Amino acid sequence: MILLCGALASAALLDAPRAQQTGSQTTSNVADSLGLMPIPARMQFRDGRLAVTPRFSLAIAGHRDPLLERGVARFVAHLSLLTGMQIASTAESSTKATLLVEANASGNATPQLGEDESYTLDVDPSGARLAAPNSLGILHGLQTFLQLVEVTPDGFSLPAVHIEDRPRFPWRGLMIDVSRHFIPVEDIKRNLDGMEAVKLNVFHWHLSDDQGFRIESKTYPKLHELGSDGLYYTQEDVHDVIEYARERGIRVVPEFDIPGHSTSWFVGYPELSSTSGTHAIERRWGVFDPAMDPTREETYKFLEKFLAEMTRLFPDAYFHIGGDEVNGKQWESSPTIQAFMKAHGLMTSLELQQYFNARVEKIVEKNHKIMIGWDEILAPGLPENTVIQSWRGQDSLAAAARLGYRGILSNGYYLDLMWPAAQHYSVDPLGAGAANLSPDQAARILGGEACLWTEYVTHENVDSRIWPRTAAIAERLWSPQWVQDVPSMYERLAREDWRLQIFGLEHRSKLTLRLETLAGPGGVDSLRVLADAVEPVKGYSREHAAAAAGIEPTSADPLNRLVDIVPPESETARKFGEEVDALIAGGFADTAGESRVRAQMELWKANDTHLEPVLAASFLLKELSPLSADLAELGKTGLEALDAIDRGEQPQPEQRQQWTAQIAEAEKPQADLLLMVAPPIQKLVNASGSAHPRNEAARKQ
Amino acid sequence: MILLCGALASAALLDAPRAQQTGSQTTSNVADSLGLMPIPARMQFRDGRLAVTPRFSLAIAGHRDPLLERGVARFVAHLSLLTGMQIASTAESSTKATLLVEANASGNATPQLGEDESYTLDVDPSGARLAAPNSLGILHGLQTFLQLVEVTPDGFSLPAVHIEDRPRFPWRGLMIDVSRHFIPVEDIKRNLDGMEAVKLNVFHWHLSDDQGFRIESKTYPKLHELGSDGLYYTQEDVHDVIEYARERGIRVVPEFDIPGHSTSWFVGYPELSSTSGTHAIERRWGVFDPAMDPTREETYKFLEKFLAEMTRLFPDAYFHIGGDEVNGKQWESSPTIQAFMKAHGLMTSLELQQYFNARVEKIVEKNHKIMIGWDEILAPGLPENTVIQSWRGQDSLAAAARLGYRGILSNGYYLDLMWPAAQHYSVDPLGAGAANLSPDQAARILGGEACLWTEYVTHENVDSRIWPRTAAIAERLWSPQWVQDVPSMYERLAREDWRLQIFGLEHRSKLTLRLETLAGPGGVDSLRVLADAVEPVKGYSREHAAAAAGIEPTSADPLNRLVDIVPPESETARKFGEEVDALIAGGFADTAGESRVRAQMELWKANDTHLEPVLAASFLLKELSPLSADLAELGKTGLEALDAIDRGEQPQPEQRQQWTAQIAEAEKPQADLLLMVAPPIQKLVNASGSAHPRNEAARKQ
């Protein structure tokens, strides 16, 4: 009765080719308004809606296990949060339930790579049915159900729909570096909640690096005791996080980065390093010389015991050994290491590292784990089941796939580069250099991982560096490849953004508080106007600017400047840019649109007067003074250009050159921030110089 | 060296009479800008400032105990949150420390009524010293230190100051009713954090009422099993809350409301009630008939065992037995109870209740506790150490004090009445009917308690019903009586509001999320304009409106309307009112002020057009449509009145009458909300009718 399979036999489902060719517009619009993210593999909307009231009930039919039951309890709590109604759903008889949940079997006790994650969700006005081969699919389907709930003039409800969903890629991860700055357990858990919401299924835990060894080792306690400043996870914490992830269908893959990126190990165990003498925890950022000594048997004995402990701690079948960015300097300057290399016919540091990797791989294998490492580990002789994580890109990934290795993409998904969501969204694990793989080779591309390196990230801003952008990456990794529409993505991302906050993510609430910290309660409005118009500089510009200024940033630096607080992507700037584009494309005929653009520029123009005293009152804000002045100038310039357009006058070329020079000046980074509203203002200036568009539009009417 | 006592011997300290007579203006302005809340008993500012940098250090001299050490650890974490700097303070030598903390002795393991809570804080440019007789005083002083930290053009710092502080009243409480709606442990804890920040020291836990019995009883498990819908605190939870409170210097006083307000007890134990038959958990609000049977010995046997269990669970010396609002109907209609009354010479239900109270008091006393109850328990024969909590007011409290009983005030501090902070602030436990007590009698007034009854409160909005207003009540109970300046209170409350959010309170972040739930991401801006201009109806108007509409509100009603979300007090309306007052008082000469008032009214006037489609799209928002239209009209009227004033024209009386009628219409409650911006608009209309004030002002110049 609830299941609509009969009807579906004759109905067309929305899937890749069909969506692009027939009726995709309508369906796509419905989907946009719903904010499904990631977009399901196949869906078909039907007539009518299913109401969600305080009397909502859920019944579990078929298989039942703790994973499913706790997932259902979370779902009911989340449904209460979304609707503001206390829904005290108790399991009712299957025929009466608003939502019937039916898993055919249990999933694995701990989620595993390649498990069936599919589900089918049918919603009709009399009820909904969520079916899946196992409880993992049910967890995903429950998130989809939550995303379908909308407020309407008649109450909360979902549209009638048939969804058949499964992920495009089996490995959809988020890596968090907890070494450069420690991220406490509660913050990790909150982000696991976010991952569940967007169907990510791998938490990659970058646990050690030069700047910190962040996990308790009972075998070698000086690792965490001396290598962490006291900021580490106990093994109880680790069990807690693994269990929390497991309940949300998320695997936990630990990474211990060796033989480079390992200074923090040497504080307690200097004998592991390739030099004599003592080591201190690294406080700076970058690639450093210290590396393990791959020529001493004691190194492998240490790793034998250490990996035996750690592989027991983490249940996942995969174990990440890092292996990136060894600069080889210590090896090159060590006579004993050079002698070893000569004796073993190892010509380069890379070959020595490959020797090391091969030895480590044996240890990993002995502990019944499959090794994963960054691009650099790829070398002849590497066992075929090794997984390559690529920070280099699809070319590197494709090369590995052609050699038979499986891989995951992270190039293009580095969250710390402060890219806009659309830029990450455009990166496809099977795009660029991986586009022409054979089907067998392409099947070796398991997916990808968003990566957050934490030079400029603490528990204070970690959420804002991850969310909402990671939801766009999650969609890339789950949804069919044809799901590419950027405006639709942003439309749906805004809804997911809100849901993530409802579920407890703090990326927005922290921003407001931090602006108040900087400006005081009285100054926050004008500071927000500026904050909304800027973004942090992109890529590694912050490092370059510091180097140019002769400053060496360290882990001791407070991260309490505006650049540390504002989101990586300015929604205000993006929307303003869209409005300006639409205005120009429409020949300035949209008077409502023009008045919105004008009001925005008036706000910027007037803001500096209010903001200057606020900036002057705080040592943390002083650096923003030129930015605020530039924003006012941009507003003024934009208004003048628009006035000229409105009057049907073409400004003198000198005038436009002057405006352009001023805009170019405003586009330069200041205080590690970019005024993202400058490019659309330049477009207005350009438009003022071409034939008077409004007049032309008027003439056409 | 750090201690400034030498200098102080000859310097005047800021205390009551001096502050009001000499130099209070300057000092008071300094204090306002700092946001100290509550204002300390005595303080004196000095020259210079103490910098707070990431190298901030703290040393403990003198006595050291876990309470102190954990308080210090929380302080360092909070200082990090306030400054956005990771402060990893380790105890250093006393001479080098930025802050030296010195307690003479340990406090009690569990805080007790009347303990010395005083402290002395000296800040000078080279360091600070916090001294107290015990760790309780240190906890209070650390909060003061946090409140002194400011951002300046040169960094974070505190002003040099000498503070001698102690509370005016020893009992400064917050009562939360967890029966009408259950409030989970994590929400209770968050509010204990808030209490610590403003130096409140009693958490009064209203654990049972008609609508729910919220604590696990091992002696009588059907109490929580059948009386709570599964929503109750385990005894482990209770230990956890008591410990959490203890660490923050907060006593926990449990209340079990008997013999009335006890329907939830009778679900599991119907034999306790005064009628035969079964009972169900009460779902409605109000005063109900069910009451314990005070005539059966079994009732007292039950209470003997139950109170033995509960008095063991709660370490505080005081135990609250409620005792309010027994309507006596069941007693009057029971022949056996009437016979008992006759036999014992009890003439009225009140006398029967007094008999019951006396019996219960013996049980409480036997368990080494002191009884506290609401006004109704006051009767001849009540032991002299009983404490009366007054919901009736200062007259009732004073009457008790004259009879020798101690008391605390709650009338005037009911948070659920949705009063503005200033209204609570004006209520003094020693004001009104208690103003003329003799010193001995006045000393019996122990303080007061803010009370939150939770008919319309869940864990979703609990923070916004308590904060920030409770900080104003906390100041009333801590600070000297002469601290009365309302504008200063609001100035400092804004800063405390922000600090409370930094420390984790959710009263503002939840508002934003809930507005998005109601309006969707696209509609939130225009909904916020309306939300900012309204307040929930006051007192019991919501009940009266429901009754007039023939609706009976119950605990099953979702609390997801705008009235459930907006703060009790509109900051926008208050500030707008202040601006209008200043404008009128200044004869409309302040053009900047006028343009702010004008911009605000333009916003309101224009908002309805944007908001209407948003309201139409949601069943939860439809009811706001008339309010939104009225707000637009108010904006329009205010602008027209101001235009007339600017033109120097006096509008026709008919015009002003029409405006006034329209404003009166807009002042009527709609959707249980009040448009708080209406009265200032009426003032503008009135001003437009008097002699042209701007012209007069201009003439005077």
Contacts between the chains, C-beta under 8 A, distances in Angstrom:
chain1	res1	chain2	res2	distance
A	54	B	556	6.4
A	54	B	558	5.8
A	82	B	517	6.8
A	83	B	517	7.5
A	83	B	558	7.2
A	83	B	560	6.6
A	84	B	460	6.7
A	84	B	514	6.6
A	84	B	517	5.9
A	84	B	558	5.9
A	84	B	559	6.9
A	84	B	560	2.8
A	84	B	564	7.6
A	85	B	558	3.7
A	85	B	560	6.0
A	86	B	458	6.8
A	86	B	556	7.8
A	86	B	558	6.7
A	88	B	229	7.3
A	151	B	517	7.4
A	151	B	518	7.1
A	151	B	520	7.3
A	151	B	617	7.4
A	151	B	618	4.5
A	151	B	619	7.1
A	151	B	620	6.4
A	152	B	617	7.0
A	152	B	618	7.0
A	152	B	619	6.7
A	153	B	616	6.4
A	153	B	617	6.3
A	153	B	618	6.6
A	153	B	619	5.5
A	153	B	622	6.8
A	154	B	619	5.6
A	155	B	619	4.9
A	229	B	88	7.4
A	458	B	86	6.9
A	460	B	84	6.7
A	494	B	521	4.3
A	494	B	522	7.8
A	495	B	520	7.6
A	495	B	521	6.2
A	497	B	521	7.2
A	498	B	513	7.3
A	498	B	516	4.8
A	498	B	517	7.8
A	498	B	521	5.5
A	501	B	513	5.4
A	501	B	516	7.7
A	502	B	513	5.6
A	502	B	517	7.0
A	508	B	512	7.4
A	509	B	509	3.8
A	509	B	512	7.4
A	512	B	508	7.5
A	512	B	509	7.5
A	512	B	512	7.8
A	513	B	498	7.3
A	513	B	501	5.4
A	513	B	502	5.6
A	514	B	84	6.6
A	516	B	498	4.8
A	516	B	501	7.8
A	517	B	82	6.9
A	517	B	83	7.6
A	517	B	84	5.9
A	517	B	151	7.4
A	517	B	498	7.8
A	517	B	502	7.1
A	518	B	151	7.1
A	520	B	151	7.3
A	520	B	495	7.7
A	521	B	494	4.4
A	521	B	495	6.1
A	521	B	497	7.3
A	521	B	498	5.5
A	522	B	494	7.8
A	556	B	54	6.5
A	556	B	86	7.9
A	558	B	54	5.8
A	558	B	83	7.3
A	558	B	84	5.9
A	558	B	85	3.7
A	558	B	86	6.7
A	559	B	84	6.9
A	560	B	83	6.7
A	560	B	84	2.8
A	560	B	85	6.1
A	564	B	84	7.7
A	616	B	153	6.5
A	617	B	151	7.4
A	617	B	152	7.1
A	617	B	153	6.3
A	618	B	151	4.5
A	618	B	152	7.0
A	618	B	153	6.7
A	619	B	151	7.1
A	619	B	152	6.7
A	619	B	153	5.6
A	619	B	154	5.6
A	619	B	155	5.0
A	620	B	151	6.4
A	622	B	153	6.8
